[in-house]
Amino acid sequence: MVGGGPGAGIAETHRTAMRLDDRYVIVAGVFSRNREKSLVAAKKLYLPEDRIYPDFVTMADAESKREDNRIDAVVIVTETASHYEIARKFLEAGINVICDKPLCLKLTEAKELKALVNKGGLIFCLTHNYSGYAMVRHAARMVRNGDLGKVKVVQAEHASGWAARLLEKEGHPQAAWRTDPKILGDASVLYDLGTHAHQLSRFVTGLEVTEVSAEMNQIVEGRAIKDNANLLLRFSNGARGTLWASMAAVGNEHGLRIRVYGDQGSLAWHHEDPHHLRYCPIDGSPQMLAQGEEWLSADARRWTRAGLGHPEGFFEAFANLYTEVADALLARSDGKEYAKAEVGFPDVTDGARGVAFVEGAMRSYASGGVWAQVEPT
């Protein structure tokens, strides 16, 4: 693991998820640029001193040369701005990568990472974990099975209220870097939240966003960046859509949801009620599908652990991605071909498309909201 020292909350989620199905052991890492903080984290994980590295370059070089107990993959849980250089180094060393989202901050960097993955025949997972929920998997299968007919409208939003106050002025570490104009700038809300809604839209519908019209504004006075974005979307099949991303939607909790409307039916999923999927066929009554029901698709049944009526949530969705990646890693180590499932974990291509989407949206915003192309990747 690179990153994930004291105070890095998402790293705890990753570590919990990778252990849930007993598929991973952390054996090496550099957990902070601060050596003392890195050692504190490593001690809690009972790592041997010779596998606690001073920096990611040293780690990649040393691990790639090990003849025994070499790491099978590296998990990157650092701030977004450092993802590219860390991922590139490990890919160049021939090491598989599991990276927190977003992939990076420039499409040129994303394309380079994709080329390295393809050149090395490596596995790369980008942890858009919401696509790991069982009912999201079922929604994706329903669309591909034609249950909605032709998709006409997609409405996605990740409008959170977590930063509805000026937290960055109160010493909040996560707010500080997310609202720093020198790091992510006005694109922050799209990279941090908008990419989740974008990936969820693509994952469920199987469609690509080809054009975007973007408007952005500031909700919290005194903030150095825009914290709210409203986007119009055009999809590859001619469907239309909207995407709302906000870090300052007062009263909202996590705020992730998706609605898809076809000419034969519609569906709706809300992250704060992840066990249910609302389906409305054109010629029947609305149905509330529940995780754990025996007649759900194999895509949903595979990722249901406890059964009908037993809550499963955020950690389990994360764990589902880790388990899929473990299957891929073990297949490769056994010399077998691994074909990723049609409805499977997000990879480097998904990451590149997310970056292309943000760049297209920012071009649109800079030009007054005119339609901008989303570059294919």
C-alpha positions in Angstrom: 0.0 0.0 0.0 1.2 3.5 -0.8 -0.5 6.1 1.3 -3.0 5.4 4.1 -1.2 6.7 7.1 -2.8 8.2 10.2 -5.9 10.2 9.3 -6.4 8.7 5.8 -9.9 7.5 6.3 -10.4 5.9 2.8 -7.3 3.7 3.4 -9.1 2.0 6.4 -12.0 1.3 4.1 -9.6 -0.3 1.6 -7.9 -2.4 4.2 -11.3 -3.6 5.6 -12.5 -4.4 2.2 -9.5 -6.4 1.1 -9.8 -8.6 4.2 -13.5 -9.3 4.1 -13.2 -12.3 1.9 -9.8 -13.4 3.2 -8.1 -12.8 -0.1 -5.3 -10.4 0.7 -2.4 -9.8 3.2 -0.6 -6.5 3.3 3.1 -7.2 3.4 4.8 -4.0 2.3 4.2 -0.3 2.1 5.0 3.4 2.4 2.1 5.0 4.3 3.2 8.7 4.4 5.8 11.1 3.1 6.5 11.6 6.8 8.7 8.7 7.9 7.5 8.7 11.5 3.8 8.6 10.4 4.6 5.8 8.0 6.2 3.8 10.8 3.2 4.3 13.0 0.9 2.9 10.4 3.2 0.0 9.5 3.5 -1.0 13.2 -0.3 -1.3 13.4 -0.2 -3.6 10.4 2.7 -5.7 11.9 4.9 -5.2 8.9 8.5 -6.3 9.0 10.9 -3.4 9.0 12.6 -4.4 5.7 9.2 -4.0 3.9 8.6 -0.5 5.2 10.0 1.7 2.5 11.0 5.4 2.6 9.2 6.3 -0.7 7.3 4.7 -3.5 10.2 4.7 -5.9 12.3 2.6 -3.6 9.4 0.3 -2.9 8.6 -0.3 -6.6 12.3 -1.0 -7.4 12.8 -3.3 -4.4 9.6 -5.3 -4.8 10.1 -5.8 -8.5 13.5 -7.5 -7.8 12.3 -9.8 -5.0 12.6 -13.5 -5.8 10.2 -14.6 -3.1 7.1 -13.2 -1.5 7.0 -10.3 -4.1 3.8 -8.2 -3.9 1.1 -9.2 -6.3 -0.4 -5.7 -6.5 0.0 -2.3 -5.0 -2.9 -0.3 -3.6 -2.6 3.5 -4.1 -4.6 5.6 -1.6 -2.8 8.9 -1.8 -4.2 12.3 -2.8 -5.4 12.5 -6.4 -2.5 14.7 -7.7 0.0 11.9 -6.9 -1.8 9.0 -8.5 -0.2 9.3 -11.9 3.4 9.2 -10.9 2.9 6.4 -8.4 0.9 4.2 -10.7 3.3 4.8 -13.6 6.3 3.7 -11.5 4.7 0.5 -10.4 3.4 -0.3 -13.8 6.8 0.2 -15.3 8.1 -2.2 -12.6 5.6 -4.8 -13.8 3.4 -4.6 -10.7 -0.4 -4.8 -10.9 -2.3 -1.7 -9.5 -5.4 -1.1 -7.5 -5.9 2.7 -7.3 -8.4 4.9 -5.6 -10.4 7.2 -7.9 -10.0 9.4 -9.9 -7.2 7.9 -12.0 -5.3 11.1 -12.5 -5.7 14.8 -13.5 -4.7 14.9 -17.2 -5.9 12.8 -20.1 -2.4 12.6 -21.5 -1.4 10.9 -18.2 -4.4 8.6 -18.3 -3.5 7.5 -21.8 0.0 6.8 -20.8 -1.1 4.7 -17.8 -3.5 2.8 -20.1 -0.7 2.1 -22.6 1.5 0.8 -19.8 -1.2 -1.6 -18.5 -1.7 -2.9 -22.1 2.0 -3.2 -22.8 2.7 -5.2 -19.6 -0.5 -7.3 -19.7 -1.2 -6.0 -16.2 -4.3 -5.8 -14.1 -5.5 -2.3 -13.1 -8.5 -1.7 -10.9 -9.9 1.8 -10.2 -12.0 1.6 -7.1 -15.3 3.2 -8.2 -16.8 1.1 -5.4 -20.5 2.0 -6.0 -20.4 -0.3 -9.1 -19.7 -3.1 -6.6 -23.2 -3.0 -5.1 -25.3 -6.1 -5.9 -28.3 -4.1 -6.9 -26.2 -1.8 -9.2 -24.9 -5.0 -10.8 -28.5 -6.1 -11.3 -29.5 -2.8 -12.8 -26.7 -3.1 -15.3 -27.8 -6.6 -16.2 -31.5 -5.4 -16.6 -30.4 -2.7 -19.1 -28.3 -5.1 -21.1 -31.1 -7.7 -21.1 -33.4 -5.1 -22.7 -35.8 -4.8 -19.8 -35.9 -1.0 -20.2 -36.0 -1.1 -24.0 -33.9 1.6 -25.6 -32.4 4.0 -23.0 -33.7 7.5 -23.6 -32.9 9.5 -20.4 -30.2 9.1 -17.7 -30.2 11.3 -14.6 -27.3 10.9 -12.2 -26.2 12.9 -9.2 -23.6 12.9 -6.5 -24.7 15.9 -4.5 -23.3 15.6 -1.0 -23.7 18.1 1.9 -20.4 17.2 3.5 -18.7 20.5 2.8 -21.7 22.9 3.1 -19.7 24.9 5.6 -16.3 26.4 5.1 -14.5 23.4 6.6 -11.2 24.3 5.0 -10.9 27.3 7.3 -11.5 25.1 10.3 -8.4 22.9 9.6 -10.4 20.0 8.0 -7.6 18.0 6.2 -9.8 16.5 3.6 -11.5 19.8 2.8 -8.1 21.6 2.7 -6.7 19.8 -0.3 -10.0 19.3 -2.1 -10.6 23.1 -2.1 -7.1 24.2 -2.8 -7.2 26.0 -6.2 -3.5 25.0 -6.8 -4.3 21.2 -6.6 -7.7 20.5 -8.3 -9.1 24.0 -8.8 -12.7 24.3 -10.0 -12.6 20.8 -11.4 -12.4 19.4 -7.8 -16.1 18.7 -7.4 -16.1 16.9 -10.8 -13.1 14.8 -10.1 -14.1 14.0 -6.5 -17.9 13.5 -7.0 -18.8 13.9 -10.6 -16.6 11.0 -11.7 -18.6 8.7 -9.5 -21.9 9.7 -11.1 -20.3 9.5 -14.5 -19.0 6.1 -14.0 -22.2 4.9 -12.5 -24.1 6.1 -15.5 -21.7 4.3 -17.9 -21.7 1.2 -15.8 -25.5 0.8 -15.5 -26.3 1.8 -19.1 -23.3 0.5 -21.0 -23.3 3.8 -22.9 -20.7 6.5 -23.3 -21.0 10.2 -22.7 -20.1 11.8 -26.0 -20.8 15.5 -25.3 -21.3 17.7 -22.3 -22.5 21.2 -21.5 -21.4 22.4 -18.0 -22.4 25.2 -15.6 -20.6 25.6 -12.3 -21.1 27.9 -9.4 -20.2 28.5 -5.7 -22.6 27.7 -2.9 -20.3 28.4 0.1 -19.2 32.0 0.2 -15.5 32.5 0.6 -14.5 29.2 -0.9 -11.6 29.4 -3.3 -13.2 27.1 -5.9 -16.6 26.2 -7.4 -18.3 23.6 -5.3 -21.4 22.9 -7.4 -21.8 21.7 -11.0 -24.8 21.1 -13.2 -24.2 19.2 -16.5 -26.2 18.3 -19.5 -25.2 15.1 -21.3 -25.5 13.4 -24.7 -24.9 9.7 -24.8 -23.6 7.4 -27.6 -27.0 6.0 -28.5 -28.7 9.4 -28.7 -30.0 9.4 -25.1 -30.0 12.6 -23.1 -29.0 13.1 -19.5 -28.2 15.3 -16.6 -25.5 15.1 -13.9 -25.4 17.1 -10.7 -22.3 17.1 -8.6 -22.0 19.1 -5.4 -20.0 19.1 -2.2 -22.3 21.7 -0.6 -25.9 20.5 -1.0 -27.2 21.5 2.4 -29.2 18.7 4.0 -28.0 15.9 1.7 -26.1 13.0 3.1 -24.0 11.2 0.6 -26.3 12.1 -2.2 -25.5 9.5 -4.9 -28.4 8.2 -7.0 -29.2 7.3 -10.6 -32.4 7.1 -12.6 -32.6 5.5 -16.1 -35.6 5.8 -18.4 -36.1 3.6 -21.5 -39.0 3.4 -23.9 -40.2 0.2 -22.2 -39.4 0.9 -18.5 -37.3 2.7 -15.9 -35.2 2.0 -12.9 -33.9 4.0 -9.9 -31.2 3.3 -7.3 -30.2 5.4 -4.3 -27.0 4.8 -2.4 -28.6 5.5 1.0 -31.0 2.6 0.3 -28.6 0.3 -1.6 -30.5 -2.9 -1.1 -33.4 -1.8 -3.2 -33.9 -1.1 -6.9 -37.1 0.4 -8.2 -38.2 -0.9 -11.5 -41.3 0.3 -13.5 -42.2 -1.6 -16.6 -44.3 0.2 -19.1 -47.1 -2.3 -19.0 -47.1 -3.2 -15.3 -47.1 -1.9 -11.7 -43.9 -0.5 -10.1 -41.7 -3.1 -8.4 -39.3 -2.7 -5.6 -36.6 -5.3 -6.1 -34.7 -6.4 -3.0 -31.1 -7.7 -2.6 -31.2 -11.3 -1.7 -34.2 -12.4 -3.7 -33.5 -15.7 -5.3 -34.7 -14.7 -8.8 -32.3 -11.8 -9.2 -29.5 -12.1 -11.8 -26.4 -14.0 -11.2 -24.6 -10.7 -11.2 -26.5 -9.7 -8.1 -26.6 -13.1 -6.4 -22.8 -13.5 -6.6 -22.3 -10.4 -4.5 -24.9 -11.1 -1.8 -23.4 -12.6 1.2 -25.9 -12.7 4.1 -29.2 -13.1 2.3 -32.5 -11.4 2.0 -33.2 -8.8 4.7 -29.6 -8.7 6.1 -28.0 -5.3 5.5 -24.9 -5.1 3.4 -23.3 -1.9 2.4 -20.3 0.3 1.7 -17.5 -2.1 2.9 -19.1 -5.1 1.1 -19.3 -3.1 -2.2 -15.7 -2.2 -1.9 -14.8 -5.8 -1.0 -16.6 -7.1 -4.1 -14.2 -5.2 -6.3 -11.2 -6.5 -4.3 -12.5 -10.1 -4.6 -12.9 -9.7 -8.4 -9.4 -8.5 -8.7 -8.1 -11.3 -6.5 -9.7 -13.8 -8.9 -7.9 -12.1 -11.8 -4.6 -12.0 -10.0 -4.8 -15.7 -9.1 -5.8 -16.7 -12.6 -2.8 -14.9 -14.0 -0.4 -16.4 -11.4 -1.7 -19.8 -12.4 -1.0 -19.1 -16.1 -4.7 -19.0 -17.0 -6.5 -16.4 -19.2 -8.8 -14.1 -17.2 -11.7 -12.5 -19.1 -13.2 -9.7 -17.0 -16.9 -10.0 -16.6 -19.1 -7.8 -18.8 -20.5 -6.3 -15.6 -17.2 -6.2 -13.7 -14.7 -4.1 -11.8 -13.7 -0.7 -13.2 -10.3 -0.6 -14.9 -7.8 1.8 -16.4 -10.0 2.5 -19.4 -12.9 3.5 -17.1 -10.4 5.8 -15.3 -9.3 7.4 -18.6 -12.9 8.0 -19.7 -13.6 9.7 -16.4 -10.7 12.1 -16.9 -11.8 12.8 -20.5 -15.3 13.5 -19.2 -14.0 16.1 -16.6 -11.7 17.7 -19.2 -14.7 18.0 -21.6 -16.9 19.5 -18.9 -14.2 22.1 -18.0 -13.8 23.1 -21.6 -17.5 23.6 -21.8 -17.6 25.6 -18.6 -14.7 27.8 -19.7 -16.6 28.6 -22.9 -19.9 29.6 -21.2 -21.5 26.2 -21.2 -21.3 25.4 -25.0 -21.4 21.7 -25.9 -18.0 20.1 -25.8 -16.9 16.7 -27.1 -15.7 14.1 -24.6 -12.6 12.6 -26.2 -12.9 8.8 -26.8 -10.2 6.8 -25.0 
